[in-house]
Structures are given as structure tokens and as C-alpha cells.
Amino acid sequence: MKVLRSIHVGLLCAQRHPEDRPTMTSVILMLGSDGPLPSPKEPGFYVGECTQDSAHWYGISSNNDLSISILDGR
């Protein structure tokens, strides 16, 4: 049960927006008690089904069929 609680607190600490993350004081209290925990939001690194709208939002869509990267030394 402690492992699941630790994972839950870890998910709370990995929220996309800093204001949604708990403070270290809150983390210590959450790990040391058995009280209820808030539900985490969807993490920023979540990789789900990619739709055209979400691809455009995250900047992963491209209008061209070919991409070339040229690396130059310093």
C-alpha cells in the first residue's frame, strides 16, 4: 500500500503546471499519513492517441513530406 501511495504522490509532483504540484512540506505530510490524496491531473508527458488537433497544438505536424537536418561543427 505504501508503494501505491508513493506512486500517487509522485504523479502529483509531475504535474504539467507548477502551481498544481505539491510543496515539499505537503509531500512529506502526504507520505507520512494515511489520509486521502487529491487526484492527479493528466501529466504533461502523457502520450495518448494523436489527433490532427492535438498534433497541431503540440507542434508535431508538418506540411512537407521531407525533413532534412544538416549538422555543422563549431
PDB file of N, CA, C and O in Angstrom:
ATOM      1  N   MET A   1       0.821  -1.185   0.000  1.00  0.00           N
ATOM      2  CA  MET A   1       0.000   0.000   0.000  1.00  0.00           C
ATOM      3  C   MET A   1       0.867   1.252   0.000  1.00  0.00           C
ATOM      4  O   MET A   1       0.513   2.248  -0.631  1.00  0.00           O
ATOM      5  N   LYS A   2       2.000   1.215   0.699  1.00  0.00           N
ATOM      6  CA  LYS A   2       2.923   2.355   0.732  1.00  0.00           C
ATOM      7  C   LYS A   2       3.501   2.641  -0.652  1.00  0.00           C
ATOM      8  O   LYS A   2       3.736   3.796  -1.006  1.00  0.00           O
ATOM      9  N   VAL A   3       3.727   1.587  -1.428  1.00  0.00           N
ATOM     10  CA  VAL A   3       4.258   1.780  -2.783  1.00  0.00           C
ATOM     11  C   VAL A   3       3.251   2.534  -3.638  1.00  0.00           C
ATOM     12  O   VAL A   3       3.621   3.472  -4.343  1.00  0.00           O
ATOM     13  N   LEU A   4       1.977   2.135  -3.585  1.00  0.00           N
ATOM     14  CA  LEU A   4       0.947   2.822  -4.364  1.00  0.00           C
ATOM     15  C   LEU A   4       0.802   4.277  -3.929  1.00  0.00           C
ATOM     16  O   LEU A   4       0.596   5.161  -4.761  1.00  0.00           O
ATOM     17  N   ARG A   5       0.909   4.519  -2.645  1.00  0.00           N
ATOM     18  CA  ARG A   5       0.821   5.900  -2.145  1.00  0.00           C
ATOM     19  C   ARG A   5       2.005   6.724  -2.656  1.00  0.00           C
ATOM     20  O   ARG A   5       1.836   7.882  -3.040  1.00  0.00           O
ATOM     21  N   SER A   6       3.191   6.135  -2.660  1.00  0.00           N
ATOM     22  CA  SER A   6       4.379   6.828  -3.161  1.00  0.00           C
ATOM     23  C   SER A   6       4.238   7.143  -4.650  1.00  0.00           C
ATOM     24  O   SER A   6       4.616   8.229  -5.088  1.00  0.00           O
ATOM     25  N   ILE A   7       3.706   6.216  -5.421  1.00  0.00           N
ATOM     26  CA  ILE A   7       3.482   6.449  -6.849  1.00  0.00           C
ATOM     27  C   ILE A   7       2.469   7.571  -7.046  1.00  0.00           C
ATOM     28  O   ILE A   7       2.657   8.438  -7.899  1.00  0.00           O
ATOM     29  N   HIS A   8       1.412   7.556  -6.271  1.00  0.00           N
ATOM     30  CA  HIS A   8       0.373   8.593  -6.356  1.00  0.00           C
ATOM     31  C   HIS A   8       0.967   9.972  -6.057  1.00  0.00           C
ATOM     32  O   HIS A   8       0.691  10.935  -6.773  1.00  0.00           O
ATOM     33  N   VAL A   9       1.778  10.069  -5.007  1.00  0.00           N
ATOM     34  CA  VAL A   9       2.416  11.343  -4.668  1.00  0.00           C
ATOM     35  C   VAL A   9       3.388  11.746  -5.776  1.00  0.00           C
ATOM     36  O   VAL A   9       3.491  12.926  -6.112  1.00  0.00           O
ATOM     37  N   GLY A  10       4.093  10.781  -6.338  1.00  0.00           N
ATOM     38  CA  GLY A  10       4.996  11.062  -7.457  1.00  0.00           C
ATOM     39  C   GLY A  10       4.258  11.637  -8.652  1.00  0.00           C
ATOM     40  O   GLY A  10       4.757  12.548  -9.311  1.00  0.00           O
ATOM     41  N   LEU A  11       3.068  11.109  -8.937  1.00  0.00           N
ATOM     42  CA  LEU A  11       2.261  11.653 -10.039  1.00  0.00           C
ATOM     43  C   LEU A  11       1.813  13.079  -9.745  1.00  0.00           C
ATOM     44  O   LEU A  11       1.742  13.910 -10.650  1.00  0.00           O
ATOM     45  N   LEU A  12       1.517  13.358  -8.498  1.00  0.00           N
ATOM     46  CA  LEU A  12       1.153  14.729  -8.121  1.00  0.00           C
ATOM     47  C   LEU A  12       2.340  15.671  -8.331  1.00  0.00           C
ATOM     48  O   LEU A  12       2.157  16.826  -8.716  1.00  0.00           O
ATOM     49  N   CYS A  13       3.551  15.181  -8.080  1.00  0.00           N
ATOM     50  CA  CYS A  13       4.751  16.008  -8.240  1.00  0.00           C
ATOM     51  C   CYS A  13       5.139  16.216  -9.704  1.00  0.00           C
ATOM     52  O   CYS A  13       5.949  17.090 -10.014  1.00  0.00           O
ATOM     53  N   ALA A  14       4.568  15.419 -10.599  1.00  0.00           N
ATOM     54  CA  ALA A  14       4.916  15.500 -12.025  1.00  0.00           C
ATOM     55  C   ALA A  14       3.858  16.227 -12.839  1.00  0.00           C
ATOM     56  O   ALA A  14       3.768  16.029 -14.051  1.00  0.00           O
ATOM     57  N   GLN A  15       3.060  17.058 -12.197  1.00  0.00           N
ATOM     58  CA  GLN A  15       2.026  17.796 -12.922  1.00  0.00           C
ATOM     59  C   GLN A  15       2.665  18.787 -13.882  1.00  0.00           C
ATOM     60  O   GLN A  15       3.763  19.288 -13.637  1.00  0.00           O
ATOM     61  N   ARG A  16       1.969  19.061 -14.972  1.00  0.00           N
ATOM     62  CA  ARG A  16       2.489  19.939 -16.022  1.00  0.00           C
ATOM     63  C   ARG A  16       2.732  21.365 -15.507  1.00  0.00           C
ATOM     64  O   ARG A  16       3.771  21.960 -15.793  1.00  0.00           O
ATOM     65  N   HIS A  17       1.787  21.902 -14.762  1.00  0.00           N
ATOM     66  CA  HIS A  17       1.886  23.275 -14.272  1.00  0.00           C
ATOM     67  C   HIS A  17       2.399  23.274 -12.835  1.00  0.00           C
ATOM     68  O   HIS A  17       1.885  22.539 -11.992  1.00  0.00           O
ATOM     69  N   PRO A  18       3.411  24.094 -12.553  1.00  0.00           N
ATOM     70  CA  PRO A  18       3.998  24.115 -11.203  1.00  0.00           C
ATOM     71  C   PRO A  18       2.995  24.395 -10.090  1.00  0.00           C
ATOM     72  O   PRO A  18       3.140  23.876  -8.983  1.00  0.00           O
ATOM     73  N   GLU A  19       1.981  25.210 -10.370  1.00  0.00           N
ATOM     74  CA  GLU A  19       1.010  25.524  -9.322  1.00  0.00           C
ATOM     75  C   GLU A  19       0.143  24.316  -8.953  1.00  0.00           C
ATOM     76  O   GLU A  19      -0.512  24.326  -7.910  1.00  0.00           O
ATOM     77  N   ASP A  20       0.129  23.280  -9.790  1.00  0.00           N
ATOM     78  CA  ASP A  20      -0.625  22.063  -9.495  1.00  0.00           C
ATOM     79  C   ASP A  20       0.196  21.066  -8.677  1.00  0.00           C
ATOM     80  O   ASP A  20      -0.348  20.085  -8.170  1.00  0.00           O
ATOM     81  N   ARG A  21       1.494  21.309  -8.546  1.00  0.00           N
ATOM     82  CA  ARG A  21       2.379  20.394  -7.822  1.00  0.00           C
ATOM     83  C   ARG A  21       2.367  20.715  -6.324  1.00  0.00           C
ATOM     84  O   ARG A  21       2.256  21.880  -5.941  1.00  0.00           O
ATOM     85  N   PRO A  22       2.479  19.696  -5.484  1.00  0.00           N
ATOM     86  CA  PRO A  22       2.509  19.945  -4.032  1.00  0.00           C
ATOM     87  C   PRO A  22       3.873  20.495  -3.605  1.00  0.00           C
ATOM     88  O   PRO A  22       4.884  20.275  -4.273  1.00  0.00           O
ATOM     89  N   THR A  23       3.880  21.208  -2.490  1.00  0.00           N
ATOM     90  CA  THR A  23       5.140  21.676  -1.917  1.00  0.00           C
ATOM     91  C   THR A  23       5.835  20.488  -1.241  1.00  0.00           C
ATOM     92  O   THR A  23       5.216  19.450  -1.006  1.00  0.00           O
ATOM     93  N   MET A  24       7.120  20.649  -0.933  1.00  0.00           N
ATOM     94  CA  MET A  24       7.842  19.556  -0.272  1.00  0.00           C
ATOM     95  C   MET A  24       7.261  19.267   1.107  1.00  0.00           C
ATOM     96  O   MET A  24       7.240  18.119   1.550  1.00  0.00           O
ATOM     97  N   THR A  25       6.789  20.311   1.783  1.00  0.00           N
ATOM     98  CA  THR A  25       6.146  20.102   3.081  1.00  0.00           C
ATOM     99  C   THR A  25       4.908  19.225   2.923  1.00  0.00           C
ATOM    100  O   THR A  25       4.671  18.323   3.727  1.00  0.00           O
ATOM    101  N   SER A  26       4.113  19.498   1.871  1.00  0.00           N
ATOM    102  CA  SER A  26       2.916  18.689   1.612  1.00  0.00           C
ATOM    103  C   SER A  26       3.279  17.261   1.253  1.00  0.00           C
ATOM    104  O   SER A  26       2.604  16.319   1.670  1.00  0.00           O
ATOM    105  N   VAL A  27       4.347  17.098   0.477  1.00  0.00           N
ATOM    106  CA  VAL A  27       4.785  15.748   0.083  1.00  0.00           C
ATOM    107  C   VAL A  27       5.147  14.939   1.324  1.00  0.00           C
ATOM    108  O   VAL A  27       4.754  13.779   1.446  1.00  0.00           O
ATOM    109  N   ILE A  28       5.883  15.535   2.231  1.00  0.00           N
ATOM    110  CA  ILE A  28       6.278  14.834   3.467  1.00  0.00           C
ATOM    111  C   ILE A  28       5.043  14.457   4.286  1.00  0.00           C
ATOM    112  O   ILE A  28       4.954  13.348   4.811  1.00  0.00           O
ATOM    113  N   LEU A  29       4.098  15.384   4.388  1.00  0.00           N
ATOM    114  CA  LEU A  29       2.868  15.084   5.128  1.00  0.00           C
ATOM    115  C   LEU A  29       2.058  13.983   4.447  1.00  0.00           C
ATOM    116  O   LEU A  29       1.515  13.109   5.122  1.00  0.00           O
ATOM    117  N   MET A  30       1.971  14.018   3.112  1.00  0.00           N
ATOM    118  CA  MET A  30       1.204  13.006   2.374  1.00  0.00           C
ATOM    119  C   MET A  30       1.830  11.629   2.534  1.00  0.00           C
ATOM    120  O   MET A  30       1.119  10.636   2.686  1.00  0.00           O
ATOM    121  N   LEU A  31       3.160  11.566   2.501  1.00  0.00           N
ATOM    122  CA  LEU A  31       3.834  10.271   2.621  1.00  0.00           C
ATOM    123  C   LEU A  31       3.784   9.726   4.041  1.00  0.00           C
ATOM    124  O   LEU A  31       3.842   8.513   4.240  1.00  0.00           O
ATOM    125  N   GLY A  32       3.678  10.611   5.034  1.00  0.00           N
ATOM    126  CA  GLY A  32       3.681  10.177   6.420  1.00  0.00           C
ATOM    127  C   GLY A  32       2.311   9.910   7.004  1.00  0.00           C
ATOM    128  O   GLY A  32       2.206   9.449   8.141  1.00  0.00           O
ATOM    129  N   SER A  33       1.257  10.189   6.254  1.00  0.00           N
ATOM    130  CA  SER A  33      -0.094   9.972   6.786  1.00  0.00           C
ATOM    131  C   SER A  33      -0.843   8.968   5.920  1.00  0.00           C
ATOM    132  O   SER A  33      -0.344   8.525   4.885  1.00  0.00           O
ATOM    133  N   ASP A  34      -2.038   8.619   6.357  1.00  0.00           N
ATOM    134  CA  ASP A  34      -2.882   7.697   5.598  1.00  0.00           C
ATOM    135  C   ASP A  34      -4.137   8.381   5.074  1.00  0.00           C
ATOM    136  O   ASP A  34      -5.068   7.706   4.636  1.00  0.00           O
ATOM    137  N   GLY A  35      -4.178   9.707   5.110  1.00  0.00           N
ATOM    138  CA  GLY A  35      -5.349  10.454   4.667  1.00  0.00           C
ATOM    139  C   GLY A  35      -5.534  10.390   3.155  1.00  0.00           C
ATOM    140  O   GLY A  35      -4.662   9.907   2.433  1.00  0.00           O
ATOM    141  N   PRO A  36      -6.676  10.879   2.687  1.00  0.00           N
ATOM    142  CA  PRO A  36      -6.947  10.862   1.248  1.00  0.00           C
ATOM    143  C   PRO A  36      -6.023  11.830   0.497  1.00  0.00           C
ATOM    144  O   PRO A  36      -5.615  12.865   1.025  1.00  0.00           O
ATOM    145  N   LEU A  37      -5.711  11.463  -0.737  1.00  0.00           N
ATOM    146  CA  LEU A  37      -4.856  12.286  -1.583  1.00  0.00           C
ATOM    147  C   LEU A  37      -5.675  12.902  -2.713  1.00  0.00           C
ATOM    148  O   LEU A  37      -6.641  12.292  -3.173  1.00  0.00           O
ATOM    149  N   PRO A  38      -5.305  14.106  -3.171  1.00  0.00           N
ATOM    150  CA  PRO A  38      -6.005  14.672  -4.320  1.00  0.00           C
ATOM    151  C   PRO A  38      -5.714  13.854  -5.579  1.00  0.00           C
ATOM    152  O   PRO A  38      -4.685  13.184  -5.671  1.00  0.00           O
ATOM    153  N   SER A  39      -6.615  13.916  -6.526  1.00  0.00           N
ATOM    154  CA  SER A  39      -6.421  13.184  -7.783  1.00  0.00           C
ATOM    155  C   SER A  39      -5.470  13.949  -8.686  1.00  0.00           C
ATOM    156  O   SER A  39      -5.625  15.156  -8.872  1.00  0.00           O
ATOM    157  N   PRO A  40      -4.479  13.252  -9.253  1.00  0.00           N
ATOM    158  CA  PRO A  40      -3.574  13.937 -10.172  1.00  0.00           C
ATOM    159  C   PRO A  40      -4.268  14.215 -11.505  1.00  0.00           C
ATOM    160  O   PRO A  40      -5.147  13.466 -11.931  1.00  0.00           O
ATOM    161  N   LYS A  41      -3.860  15.295 -12.148  1.00  0.00           N
ATOM    162  CA  LYS A  41      -4.356  15.607 -13.487  1.00  0.00           C
ATOM    163  C   LYS A  41      -3.525  14.816 -14.480  1.00  0.00           C
ATOM    164  O   LYS A  41      -2.549  14.166 -14.104  1.00  0.00           O
ATOM    165  N   GLU A  42      -3.909  14.871 -15.740  1.00  0.00           N
ATOM    166  CA  GLU A  42      -3.152  14.173 -16.766  1.00  0.00           C
ATOM    167  C   GLU A  42      -1.762  14.796 -16.861  1.00  0.00           C
ATOM    168  O   GLU A  42      -1.647  16.006 -17.053  1.00  0.00           O
ATOM    169  N   PRO A  43      -0.690  13.984 -16.727  1.00  0.00           N
ATOM    170  CA  PRO A  43       0.660  14.547 -16.778  1.00  0.00           C
ATOM    171  C   PRO A  43       0.986  15.162 -18.133  1.00  0.00           C
ATOM    172  O   PRO A  43       0.401  14.788 -19.150  1.00  0.00           O
ATOM    173  N   GLY A  44       1.922  16.107 -18.141  1.00  0.00           N
ATOM    174  CA  GLY A  44       2.308  16.783 -19.369  1.00  0.00           C
ATOM    175  C   GLY A  44       2.995  15.877 -20.359  1.00  0.00           C
ATOM    176  O   GLY A  44       2.990  16.162 -21.556  1.00  0.00           O
ATOM    177  N   PHE A  45       3.589  14.789 -19.894  1.00  0.00           N
ATOM    178  CA  PHE A  45       4.309  13.892 -20.786  1.00  0.00           C
ATOM    179  C   PHE A  45       3.453  12.733 -21.282  1.00  0.00           C
ATOM    180  O   PHE A  45       3.966  11.802 -21.902  1.00  0.00           O
ATOM    181  N   TYR A  46       2.151  12.786 -21.013  1.00  0.00           N
ATOM    182  CA  TYR A  46       1.250  11.712 -21.433  1.00  0.00           C
ATOM    183  C   TYR A  46       1.249  11.579 -22.950  1.00  0.00           C
ATOM    184  O   TYR A  46       1.079  12.573 -23.657  1.00  0.00           O
ATOM    185  N   VAL A  47       1.437  10.366 -23.459  1.00  0.00           N
ATOM    186  CA  VAL A  47       1.410  10.116 -24.886  1.00  0.00           C
ATOM    187  C   VAL A  47       0.198   9.243 -25.164  1.00  0.00           C
ATOM    188  O   VAL A  47       0.220   8.034 -24.936  1.00  0.00           O
ATOM    189  N   GLY A  48      -0.845   9.865 -25.654  1.00  0.00           N
ATOM    190  CA  GLY A  48      -2.068   9.139 -25.955  1.00  0.00           C
ATOM    191  C   GLY A  48      -2.303   9.127 -27.453  1.00  0.00           C
ATOM    192  O   GLY A  48      -1.380   9.305 -28.248  1.00  0.00           O
ATOM    193  N   GLU A  49      -3.528   8.920 -27.812  1.00  0.00           N
ATOM    194  CA  GLU A  49      -3.892   8.911 -29.218  1.00  0.00           C
ATOM    195  C   GLU A  49      -3.686  10.311 -29.794  1.00  0.00           C
ATOM    196  O   GLU A  49      -4.126  11.301 -29.210  1.00  0.00           O
ATOM    197  N   CYS A  50      -3.023  10.385 -30.925  1.00  0.00           N
ATOM    198  CA  CYS A  50      -2.701  11.663 -31.543  1.00  0.00           C
ATOM    199  C   CYS A  50      -3.751  11.992 -32.604  1.00  0.00           C
ATOM    200  O   CYS A  50      -3.920  11.256 -33.576  1.00  0.00           O
ATOM    201  N   THR A  51      -4.443  13.095 -32.404  1.00  0.00           N
ATOM    202  CA  THR A  51      -5.405  13.565 -33.393  1.00  0.00           C
ATOM    203  C   THR A  51      -4.809  14.740 -34.135  1.00  0.00           C
ATOM    204  O   THR A  51      -3.784  15.281 -33.722  1.00  0.00           O
ATOM    205  N   GLN A  52      -5.434  15.139 -35.219  1.00  0.00           N
ATOM    206  CA  GLN A  52      -4.935  16.264 -36.001  1.00  0.00           C
ATOM    207  C   GLN A  52      -4.893  17.534 -35.158  1.00  0.00           C
ATOM    208  O   GLN A  52      -3.938  18.304 -35.254  1.00  0.00           O
ATOM    209  N   ASP A  53      -5.917  17.766 -34.334  1.00  0.00           N
ATOM    210  CA  ASP A  53      -5.948  18.961 -33.493  1.00  0.00           C
ATOM    211  C   ASP A  53      -4.832  18.947 -32.454  1.00  0.00           C
ATOM    212  O   ASP A  53      -4.168  19.961 -32.240  1.00  0.00           O
ATOM    213  N   SER A  54      -4.624  17.801 -31.808  1.00  0.00           N
ATOM    214  CA  SER A  54      -3.574  17.744 -30.788  1.00  0.00           C
ATOM    215  C   SER A  54      -2.195  17.804 -31.428  1.00  0.00           C
ATOM    216  O   SER A  54      -1.271  18.357 -30.831  1.00  0.00           O
ATOM    217  N   ALA A  55      -2.028  17.253 -32.618  1.00  0.00           N
ATOM    218  CA  ALA A  55      -0.744  17.319 -33.307  1.00  0.00           C
ATOM    219  C   ALA A  55      -0.396  18.770 -33.624  1.00  0.00           C
ATOM    220  O   ALA A  55       0.755  19.183 -33.479  1.00  0.00           O
ATOM    221  N   HIS A  56      -1.383  19.535 -34.054  1.00  0.00           N
ATOM    222  CA  HIS A  56      -1.147  20.944 -34.350  1.00  0.00           C
ATOM    223  C   HIS A  56      -0.823  21.708 -33.068  1.00  0.00           C
ATOM    224  O   HIS A  56       0.063  22.563 -33.066  1.00  0.00           O
ATOM    225  N   TRP A  57      -1.527  21.411 -31.988  1.00  0.00           N
ATOM    226  CA  TRP A  57      -1.318  22.102 -30.713  1.00  0.00           C
ATOM    227  C   TRP A  57       0.094  21.880 -30.173  1.00  0.00           C
ATOM    228  O   TRP A  57       0.712  22.809 -29.653  1.00  0.00           O
ATOM    229  N   TYR A  58       0.603  20.660 -30.291  1.00  0.00           N
ATOM    230  CA  TYR A  58       1.921  20.354 -29.761  1.00  0.00           C
ATOM    231  C   TYR A  58       3.039  20.602 -30.764  1.00  0.00           C
ATOM    232  O   TYR A  58       4.207  20.364 -30.457  1.00  0.00           O
ATOM    233  N   GLY A  59       2.702  21.073 -31.944  1.00  0.00           N
ATOM    234  CA  GLY A  59       3.716  21.419 -32.930  1.00  0.00           C
ATOM    235  C   GLY A  59       4.395  20.231 -33.566  1.00  0.00           C
ATOM    236  O   GLY A  59       5.555  20.329 -33.966  1.00  0.00           O
ATOM    237  N   ILE A  60       3.699  19.101 -33.671  1.00  0.00           N
ATOM    238  CA  ILE A  60       4.337  17.929 -34.262  1.00  0.00           C
ATOM    239  C   ILE A  60       3.825  17.641 -35.665  1.00  0.00           C
ATOM    240  O   ILE A  60       4.169  16.620 -36.261  1.00  0.00           O
ATOM    241  N   SER A  61       3.008  18.538 -36.188  1.00  0.00           N
ATOM    242  CA  SER A  61       2.525  18.332 -37.545  1.00  0.00           C
ATOM    243  C   SER A  61       3.443  19.055 -38.519  1.00  0.00           C
ATOM    244  O   SER A  61       4.114  20.020 -38.153  1.00  0.00           O
ATOM    245  N   SER A  62       3.467  18.593 -39.740  1.00  0.00           N
ATOM    246  CA  SER A  62       4.311  19.190 -40.760  1.00  0.00           C
ATOM    247  C   SER A  62       3.562  19.187 -42.079  1.00  0.00           C
ATOM    248  O   SER A  62       2.840  18.239 -42.388  1.00  0.00           O
ATOM    249  N   ASN A  63       3.730  20.237 -42.848  1.00  0.00           N
ATOM    250  CA  ASN A  63       3.073  20.314 -44.148  1.00  0.00           C
ATOM    251  C   ASN A  63       3.925  19.719 -45.254  1.00  0.00           C
ATOM    252  O   ASN A  63       3.410  19.445 -46.338  1.00  0.00           O
ATOM    253  N   ASN A  64       5.208  19.512 -45.015  1.00  0.00           N
ATOM    254  CA  ASN A  64       6.068  18.942 -46.045  1.00  0.00           C
ATOM    255  C   ASN A  64       6.281  17.451 -45.786  1.00  0.00           C
ATOM    256  O   ASN A  64       6.090  16.963 -44.672  1.00  0.00           O
ATOM    257  N   ASP A  65       6.677  16.749 -46.831  1.00  0.00           N
ATOM    258  CA  ASP A  65       6.869  15.310 -46.731  1.00  0.00           C
ATOM    259  C   ASP A  65       8.301  14.927 -46.394  1.00  0.00           C
ATOM    260  O   ASP A  65       8.588  13.758 -46.134  1.00  0.00           O
ATOM    261  N   LEU A  66       9.196  15.901 -46.399  1.00  0.00           N
ATOM    262  CA  LEU A  66      10.604  15.602 -46.212  1.00  0.00           C
ATOM    263  C   LEU A  66      11.223  16.585 -45.236  1.00  0.00           C
ATOM    264  O   LEU A  66      10.953  17.784 -45.301  1.00  0.00           O
ATOM    265  N   SER A  67      12.032  16.094 -44.355  1.00  0.00           N
ATOM    266  CA  SER A  67      12.726  16.945 -43.402  1.00  0.00           C
ATOM    267  C   SER A  67      14.198  16.582 -43.433  1.00  0.00           C
ATOM    268  O   SER A  67      14.564  15.413 -43.314  1.00  0.00           O
ATOM    269  N   ILE A  68      15.047  17.600 -43.594  1.00  0.00           N
ATOM    270  CA  ILE A  68      16.487  17.371 -43.660  1.00  0.00           C
ATOM    271  C   ILE A  68      17.164  18.206 -42.582  1.00  0.00           C
ATOM    272  O   ILE A  68      16.914  19.406 -42.464  1.00  0.00           O
ATOM    273  N   SER A  69      18.013  17.567 -41.807  1.00  0.00           N
ATOM    274  CA  SER A  69      18.787  18.271 -40.794  1.00  0.00           C
ATOM    275  C   SER A  69      20.257  18.220 -41.179  1.00  0.00           C
ATOM    276  O   SER A  69      20.812  17.148 -41.422  1.00  0.00           O
ATOM    277  N   ILE A  70      20.873  19.377 -41.229  1.00  0.00           N
ATOM    278  CA  ILE A  70      22.296  19.445 -41.545  1.00  0.00           C
ATOM    279  C   ILE A  70      23.019  19.855 -40.272  1.00  0.00           C
ATOM    280  O   ILE A  70      22.727  20.895 -39.682  1.00  0.00           O
ATOM    281  N   LEU A  71      23.968  19.022 -39.857  1.00  0.00           N
ATOM    282  CA  LEU A  71      24.734  19.305 -38.652  1.00  0.00           C
ATOM    283  C   LEU A  71      26.081  19.896 -39.035  1.00  0.00           C
ATOM    284  O   LEU A  71      26.806  19.318 -39.844  1.00  0.00           O
ATOM    285  N   ASP A  72      26.418  21.035 -38.464  1.00  0.00           N
ATOM    286  CA  ASP A  72      27.708  21.674 -38.696  1.00  0.00           C
ATOM    287  C   ASP A  72      28.495  21.672 -37.397  1.00  0.00           C
ATOM    288  O   ASP A  72      27.928  21.886 -36.325  1.00  0.00           O
ATOM    289  N   GLY A  73      29.787  21.433 -37.483  1.00  0.00           N
ATOM    290  CA  GLY A  73      30.628  21.516 -36.309  1.00  0.00           C
ATOM    291  C   GLY A  73      30.858  22.973 -35.912  1.00  0.00           C
ATOM    292  O   GLY A  73      30.629  23.889 -36.703  1.00  0.00           O
ATOM    293  N   ARG A  74      31.299  23.167 -34.713  1.00  0.00           N
ATOM    294  CA  ARG A  74      31.536  24.543 -34.242  1.00  0.00           C
ATOM    295  C   ARG A  74      32.775  25.083 -34.823  1.00  0.00           C
ATOM    296  O   ARG A  74      33.141  26.225 -34.545  1.00  0.00           O
TER     297      ARG A  74
END
